[in-house]
């Protein structure tokens, strides 16, 4: 096999920035002239240029040539064996076409070692990351104020090496050259050329997968149907759950003030509104009002905001803290936020009755919200970020285990408030993380190089932190019972915000934990109104309504069976089969039309049919569907759906 003598890149961040547990925030302000330059590279769907790359290791110099066409890239190199052109993508679907040198190509599976090795020899740049770093103008160029961080994100990180310089040259309003220098003298120079003229076609090496027959008739028995939801299954498996998904629930919120920090009364008032306030007070929803509406009144949360807990140490102390402990034969790591949890619960134990926060009597505190005073770390999004985790220590507080906890900052309340018309206090991060306390997965893709690369295109609270929870989540939390269809039927749907959905079994085991299609009517009102009204929204480009079809595969044969940690066998990050994906009405896959985000063409409208968009749609085992779905009439007030079995 031919080898290319370039420095191996351990990691290159090449995908556009997605909103994970919380949005990444407002880009660093820069001089107007360079900001306008960076804006041209923020949308990968508009990329069209070439780059000559020169690598100098202090002794030898190597060159290679890249062409960027949207999310697709060609790499041309010359070795002793000849000239080779490989093709790959850094979009929602990562792939690599390897030039075998005989006029044919081999497509590497993105989960294979061959893919990882081939990809490691590329020297590509992620220009979407430019806006997150400050560049100071010099006489002839712009220099990154934080070259190591910027270099890692824009070019890639190298083990044991630090970027000491990152210099950007601009000509005629476009980037003409980018030079990065590592601390051991290695230099990479990227010279930009051929703006607007790149056009190539990816090699077609795949043989279309032939369907393996037609799916068999599915059996649904309402008398024996297993109606248990996600929390029912988790409770049986784990012995405890986090926040119960139905009922009147009291939740514990602890403001955490670090040494030398100050939490003001004004911040506490805002925090109370973010959790307990009305829609009018927040300008959208508080955590309380959001879940009242999303659950159709089945979940009523009340948040007890405690007096400020004065942490024993500084914010940096907890950020750096790590300790490995062994209890009951189990070894686990105590990180800083877990130490805060232990300290805070020990402090409050003699002051309040923690049994109030074990609503379902499973012996564990339902959830602890730790809201910290330190600034949210938007640059690295590691420790001082927003996330939910579990504590496995054996110590108890008022006879209860500490289990689920949420860690997030005060800063999230102010995030994007100026971008959302009418928003006063933004509770969306706390709302998203509460979804994890209820047991829901993230539906975005953590790892573009693994798994199915399918999903919801951002259009969900557990994806891009926007809008309502989807109907699959609502079924899993016991808020909605869909109409299950196994014979030819015509049904009328109201909006999913009014508890209406259709389930069509695909590979059915008479429960919610198998493979099926879910159909609902999306409307851009209610909970969806705020995020559907902003420019460039991932909520279907602001479409007012449309039918959604979800493909779900939610088996639980092996709970927590992979390193992602999902209770279900599948997830939207690392499993080859996605947990939930949107079946796109435009016949596309993986949201190609909008650079990875859901658009209005993904919604099904009057007259559209599943068979027209996907003539050979199959289950995950390759068997063709034995039915068709037609949207007879779709409006903002209802949708008439006809399911016809063959």
NORMOBEL-V199096 format. One record per pair of residues at least 4 apart in sequence whose ideal C-beta (glycine too) atoms are under 7 Angstrom apart, sorted by sequence separation. I is the first residue (numbers start at 1). J is the second residue. D is the distance in whole Angstrom. If there is no record, write none. Layout:
# NORMOBEL-V199096
I/J/D
I/J/D
This chain:
# NORMOBEL-V199096
19/23/4
30/34/5
31/35/7
32/36/6
33/37/7
34/38/6
35/39/7
38/42/7
89/93/6
90/94/6
100/104/5
108/112/5
113/117/6
114/118/6
115/119/6
116/120/6
138/142/7
146/150/6
147/151/6
148/152/6
149/153/7
150/154/6
151/155/5
152/156/7
170/174/7
182/186/4
194/198/6
221/225/6
228/232/4
230/234/6
231/235/6
232/236/7
233/237/6
234/238/5
257/261/5
263/267/5
265/269/6
266/270/7
267/271/6
268/272/7
269/273/7
270/274/6
271/275/7
272/276/5
273/277/3
277/281/4
282/286/5
285/289/5
286/290/7
287/291/7
288/292/6
289/293/6
290/294/6
291/295/6
295/299/4
313/317/4
315/319/6
316/320/6
317/321/6
326/330/7
334/338/5
336/340/7
337/341/7
338/342/7
339/343/6
340/344/6
341/345/6
342/346/6
343/347/6
344/348/6
345/349/6
348/352/5
358/362/7
377/381/6
381/385/5
396/400/6
408/412/6
411/415/7
416/420/6
427/431/6
428/432/6
429/433/6
430/434/6
433/437/7
434/438/7
436/440/6
447/451/6
456/460/5
459/463/7
460/464/7
461/465/6
469/473/4
471/475/6
472/476/6
473/477/6
485/489/5
494/498/4
496/500/6
524/528/5
525/529/5
528/532/5
529/533/6
537/541/7
571/575/5
584/588/5
588/592/5
594/598/7
598/602/5
604/608/5
608/612/7
610/614/6
611/615/6
618/622/5
619/623/5
19/24/7
30/35/5
56/61/5
68/73/5
78/83/5
89/94/6
100/105/6
110/115/5
137/142/5
138/143/6
152/157/4
170/175/6
171/176/4
220/225/7
228/233/6
235/240/7
244/249/6
257/262/7
263/268/7
272/277/7
277/282/5
279/284/7
285/290/4
292/297/6
313/318/6
326/331/5
334/339/6
349/354/6
358/363/7
377/382/6
396/401/6
397/402/6
435/440/4
448/453/7
458/463/5
461/466/7
469/474/6
474/479/4
475/480/5
495/500/7
496/501/6
509/514/4
523/528/7
524/529/6
532/537/6
537/542/5
560/565/6
566/571/4
570/575/4
584/589/7
588/593/6
591/596/5
594/599/4
608/613/7
618/623/6
634/639/5
55/61/7
67/73/7
89/95/5
99/105/6
100/106/6
108/114/5
109/115/6
136/142/7
144/150/4
170/176/6
181/187/5
235/241/5
243/249/7
257/263/5
279/285/6
358/364/6
377/383/7
417/423/5
445/451/7
458/464/4
461/467/6
474/480/4
494/500/4
508/514/5
531/537/6
540/546/7
569/575/7
572/578/5
591/597/6
593/599/6
618/624/5
633/639/7
17/24/5
54/61/6
55/62/5
66/73/6
67/74/5
76/83/7
77/84/6
88/95/6
98/105/6
108/115/4
135/142/4
136/143/6
168/175/6
169/176/5
234/241/5
292/299/7
324/331/6
325/332/7
358/365/6
359/366/6
377/384/4
417/424/7
456/463/5
460/467/7
461/468/6
462/469/7
475/482/6
493/500/5
507/514/6
532/539/4
560/567/6
564/571/5
570/577/5
572/579/5
586/593/6
591/598/6
610/617/6
618/625/7
633/640/4
66/74/7
88/96/4
97/105/4
98/106/5
135/143/6
169/177/4
179/187/7
180/188/5
243/251/7
255/263/5
273/281/5
274/282/7
291/299/5
292/300/6
357/365/5
358/366/6
376/384/6
377/385/6
445/453/6
455/463/7
459/467/7
461/469/5
483/491/6
507/515/4
508/516/6
524/532/4
531/539/5
559/567/5
561/569/6
570/578/6
571/579/5
572/580/7
593/601/6
616/624/6
617/625/5
631/639/7
632/640/4
54/63/5
66/75/5
76/85/5
88/97/7
135/144/6
136/145/6
273/282/6
277/286/4
324/333/5
325/334/6
357/366/5
375/384/7
376/385/7
393/402/7
417/426/5
471/480/6
493/502/7
506/515/4
533/542/7
564/573/5
570/579/4
632/641/7
53/63/7
75/85/7
86/96/7
87/97/4
97/107/5
98/108/6
108/118/6
168/178/6
179/189/5
231/241/5
276/286/6
279/289/5
291/301/6
374/384/5
416/426/6
445/455/6
460/470/5
506/516/5
532/542/5
564/574/5
631/641/6
632/642/5
52/63/7
53/64/5
64/75/6
65/76/4
74/85/6
75/86/5
86/97/6
133/144/6
134/145/5
152/163/7
275/286/6
278/289/6
322/333/6
323/334/5
354/365/6
391/402/5
415/426/5
444/455/6
462/473/6
491/502/6
505/516/5
506/517/6
528/539/6
556/567/6
558/569/6
568/579/6
64/76/7
86/98/6
95/107/6
96/108/5
151/163/3
167/179/5
177/189/7
178/190/4
274/286/6
275/287/5
276/288/5
372/384/7
391/403/6
413/425/5
414/426/7
443/455/6
504/516/6
556/568/6
557/569/6
562/574/6
629/641/7
630/642/5
52/65/6
53/66/6
64/77/5
74/87/5
86/99/5
133/146/6
177/190/7
231/244/7
255/268/6
273/286/6
274/287/7
275/288/6
288/301/5
322/335/6
390/403/6
413/426/6
443/456/5
503/516/5
504/517/4
555/568/7
556/569/6
562/575/7
85/99/5
148/162/5
166/180/5
177/191/5
231/245/5
287/301/6
321/335/7
390/404/6
391/405/6
412/426/7
415/429/7
554/568/5
555/569/5
629/643/6
50/65/7
51/66/5
72/87/7
73/88/6
84/99/4
95/110/6
148/163/5
151/166/5
165/180/7
177/192/7
288/303/7
321/336/4
503/518/6
524/539/7
586/601/4
50/66/7
94/110/5
133/149/7
147/163/5
150/166/5
165/181/4
176/192/5
255/271/7
287/303/7
388/404/7
389/405/6
582/598/6
585/601/6
586/602/6
627/643/6
628/644/5
50/67/5
72/89/5
73/90/7
84/101/6
133/150/4
147/164/6
163/180/6
164/181/6
175/192/5
319/336/6
412/429/4
443/460/6
485/502/6
501/518/6
502/519/4
553/570/5
585/602/6
611/628/5
627/644/6
71/89/5
147/165/5
164/182/7
174/192/7
318/336/3
321/339/6
388/406/5
412/430/7
501/519/7
522/540/7
524/542/7
584/602/4
585/603/6
610/628/6
627/645/5
49/68/6
71/90/6
82/101/6
96/115/5
147/166/4
163/182/6
164/183/5
318/337/7
443/462/5
444/463/5
480/499/5
482/501/4
483/502/5
484/503/5
485/504/5
486/505/6
501/520/5
524/543/7
585/604/4
609/628/6
610/629/4
626/645/6
627/646/6
48/68/7
71/91/3
81/101/7
98/118/6
162/182/7
387/407/6
442/462/6
443/463/4
444/464/7
482/502/6
483/503/7
500/520/7
524/544/5
582/602/6
609/629/7
626/646/5
47/68/5
48/69/6
161/182/5
162/183/5
174/195/6
318/339/6
408/429/6
441/462/7
480/501/6
482/503/4
484/505/7
500/521/7
524/545/7
609/630/5
47/69/7
96/118/5
144/166/4
161/183/6
253/275/6
318/340/6
386/408/4
408/430/6
440/462/5
523/545/5
47/70/6
96/119/6
161/184/6
522/545/6
585/608/6
608/631/5
129/153/4
130/154/7
143/167/6
158/182/6
496/520/4
521/545/7
522/546/6
553/577/5
607/631/7
45/70/5
129/154/5
155/180/5
384/409/6
408/433/6
471/496/5
496/521/6
553/578/7
554/579/6
606/631/6
44/70/6
141/167/5
142/168/4
276/302/7
344/370/7
386/412/6
435/461/6
495/521/5
496/522/7
497/523/6
521/547/6
522/548/5
553/579/6
587/613/4
605/631/6
44/71/5
126/153/7
141/168/6
276/303/5
341/368/6
406/433/5
435/462/5
493/520/7
494/521/7
586/613/7
587/614/6
604/631/5
606/633/5
16/44/6
126/154/6
141/169/5
275/303/4
493/521/5
495/523/4
519/547/6
520/548/5
552/580/5
585/613/6
606/634/5
125/154/6
151/180/5
311/340/6
341/370/6
432/461/6
468/497/6
497/526/5
605/634/5
125/155/6
275/305/7
340/370/6
431/461/6
432/462/7
471/501/4
497/527/6
519/549/5
550/580/6
551/581/5
604/634/7
88/119/7
312/343/6
406/437/6
86/118/7
311/343/7
517/549/6
518/550/4
550/582/6
551/583/6
135/168/6
155/188/6
272/305/5
337/370/7
376/409/4
404/437/5
432/465/5
440/473/5
517/550/7
550/583/7
271/305/6
368/402/7
435/469/7
517/551/6
518/552/6
548/582/6
549/583/4
309/344/5
365/400/5
370/405/6
372/407/7
374/409/6
376/411/4
364/400/6
370/406/7
375/411/6
376/412/6
429/465/6
476/512/7
482/518/7
516/552/6
268/305/7
363/400/6
364/401/4
365/402/6
367/404/5
368/405/4
369/406/5
370/407/5
371/408/6
372/409/5
373/410/6
428/465/5
475/512/6
515/552/7
309/347/6
363/401/6
365/403/6
367/405/7
371/409/7
515/553/5
364/403/4
367/406/7
371/410/6
438/477/6
514/554/7
513/554/5
514/555/6
306/348/7
358/400/5
512/554/7
513/555/6
354/397/5
355/398/6
386/429/5
513/556/5
577/620/5
354/398/4
263/308/5
353/398/7
355/400/7
388/433/5
354/400/6
472/518/6
75/122/6
336/383/6
386/433/6
471/518/5
7/55/7
349/397/5
388/436/4
6/55/6
349/398/6
388/437/6
471/520/5
249/299/7
251/301/6
253/303/5
255/305/7
341/391/6
73/124/6
249/300/7
253/304/6
255/306/7
257/308/5
246/298/5
248/300/5
249/301/5
250/302/5
251/303/5
252/304/6
253/305/5
254/306/5
257/309/7
259/311/6
345/397/5
125/178/7
246/299/6
251/304/7
253/306/7
255/308/5
256/309/5
257/310/5
258/311/5
338/391/6
245/299/6
250/304/6
255/309/7
257/311/6
259/313/6
260/314/6
261/315/7
254/309/5
256/311/6
259/314/5
548/603/6
549/604/6
6/62/6
258/314/6
547/603/6
5/62/6
258/315/4
345/402/6
543/600/4
546/603/2
547/604/4
66/124/7
540/598/5
541/599/5
546/604/6
64/123/7
315/374/4
468/527/4
538/597/4
540/599/6
541/600/4
546/605/6
332/392/5
467/527/6
468/528/6
538/598/6
540/600/5
543/603/6
341/402/6
467/528/4
330/392/7
540/602/6
540/603/6
319/383/5
341/405/5
467/531/5
123/188/6
125/190/6
319/384/7
466/531/4
467/532/7
327/393/6
328/394/6
327/394/5
553/620/6
55/123/7
53/123/5
337/407/4
367/437/5
466/538/6
467/539/5
4/77/5
466/539/6
464/538/5
4/79/6
15/90/6
14/90/4
2/79/5
472/550/6
2/81/5
459/538/5
458/538/3
459/539/5
470/550/7
472/552/5
549/629/7
457/538/7
459/540/6
522/603/6
2/84/7
44/128/7
256/340/6
547/631/5
41/127/4
42/128/6
41/128/7
547/634/6
256/344/7
546/634/7
41/130/6
42/131/6
545/634/7
254/344/5
545/635/7
545/636/4
38/130/5
544/636/6
547/639/5
38/131/5
105/203/4
107/205/5
106/205/7
107/206/6
105/205/5
271/371/6
34/135/6
27/131/4
28/132/6
30/134/6
515/619/6
27/132/6
28/133/6
30/135/7
97/202/6
252/357/5
515/620/6
28/134/5
31/137/7
97/203/5
250/356/5
251/357/7
250/357/6
423/530/7
34/142/6
97/205/6
472/580/5
250/359/7
14/124/6
249/359/5
263/373/5
420/530/6
519/629/7
9/120/6
17/128/6
8/120/5
12/124/6
14/126/5
16/128/5
247/359/7
261/373/4
421/533/7
507/619/6
8/121/7
13/126/5
252/365/7
261/374/7
506/619/5
523/636/5
9/123/7
12/126/7
254/368/6
256/370/5
420/534/6
507/621/7
6/121/6
87/202/5
244/359/5
251/366/7
254/369/7
256/371/7
258/373/6
419/534/7
13/129/6
87/203/6
244/360/5
251/367/6
252/368/5
253/369/4
254/370/6
255/371/5
256/372/5
257/373/5
258/374/6
4/121/5
6/123/6
249/366/7
252/369/7
256/373/6
455/572/5
521/638/7
251/369/7
253/371/6
454/572/7
521/639/5
241/362/6
240/362/4
244/366/6
451/573/5
519/641/6
239/362/7
240/363/6
243/366/5
451/574/5
452/575/7
455/578/6
504/627/7
240/364/4
242/366/6
243/367/4
450/574/5
451/575/6
452/576/6
454/578/4
456/580/7
242/367/5
441/566/5
451/576/7
452/577/6
457/582/6
74/200/6
447/573/5
452/578/4
455/581/6
456/582/5
58/185/5
235/362/7
445/572/6
446/573/4
447/574/6
454/581/4
58/186/7
439/567/7
444/572/7
445/573/5
57/186/5
69/198/5
443/572/5
68/198/7
69/199/7
72/202/6
441/571/6
56/187/5
67/198/5
69/200/6
37/170/6
55/188/5
67/200/6
40/174/7
457/591/4
53/188/7
54/189/4
37/173/6
454/590/6
37/174/7
53/190/6
443/580/6
453/590/6
37/175/7
441/579/7
51/190/5
52/191/4
271/410/7
274/413/5
283/422/5
284/423/6
457/596/7
458/597/5
459/598/4
502/641/6
504/643/6
13/153/5
51/191/7
283/423/4
287/427/5
457/597/5
458/598/6
51/192/6
52/193/7
283/424/4
286/427/5
290/431/5
457/598/3
282/424/6
283/425/7
285/427/6
456/598/7
49/192/6
50/193/5
267/410/6
270/413/6
281/424/7
282/425/5
287/430/5
291/434/7
12/156/4
50/194/4
287/431/5
494/638/6
11/156/6
49/194/6
282/427/6
457/602/7
493/638/6
11/157/5
49/195/5
492/638/6
493/639/4
9/156/4
10/157/6
48/195/7
287/434/6
10/158/7
48/196/5
50/198/6
492/640/5
493/641/6
9/158/7
10/159/5
49/198/7
48/198/5
490/640/7
491/641/5
7/158/6
274/425/5
273/425/5
490/642/5
274/427/4
489/643/5
270/425/6
275/430/7
488/643/7
274/430/6
488/644/5
488/645/5
485/643/5
487/645/6
240/401/7
242/403/7
243/404/7
242/404/3
240/403/6
294/468/6
294/469/5
7/186/6
298/479/5
296/479/6
295/479/4
243/434/7
245/438/5
243/437/4
242/437/4
243/438/5
242/438/7
242/439/6
241/439/7
296/499/5
234/439/6
231/439/6
230/439/5
149/379/7
245/477/4
246/478/6
245/478/6
293/526/7
294/527/6
293/527/6
290/527/7
285/527/7
230/476/4
231/477/7
284/530/5
229/476/6
230/477/7
231/478/7
229/477/6
229/478/4
220/484/5
220/486/5
218/486/6
229/512/7
226/510/6
220/505/6
225/510/5
226/511/4
224/510/6
218/505/4
220/508/7
219/508/7
221/510/6
218/508/4
220/510/6
215/506/7
237/559/5
233/556/6
234/567/6
110/449/5
111/450/6
110/450/7
25/378/4
24/378/6
94/448/5
94/449/5
24/381/7
94/453/7
93/453/5
92/453/5
21/385/7
22/386/5
21/386/4
21/387/6
22/412/6
25/415/6
23/415/6
22/415/7
23/416/6
215/619/6
211/616/6
22/429/4
211/618/5
21/429/7
215/623/4
212/621/7
214/623/6
215/624/7
217/626/7
22/432/7
212/622/4
213/623/5
214/624/5
215/625/6
21/432/6
211/622/6
212/623/6
215/626/5
21/433/6
211/623/7
214/626/5
209/622/6
211/624/5
20/444/7
18/444/6
15/448/5
23/465/6
22/465/6
19/464/5
19/465/5
93/590/5
92/590/4
92/591/6
92/596/5
91/596/6
45/595/5
44/595/6
43/595/7
16/595/7
16/596/7
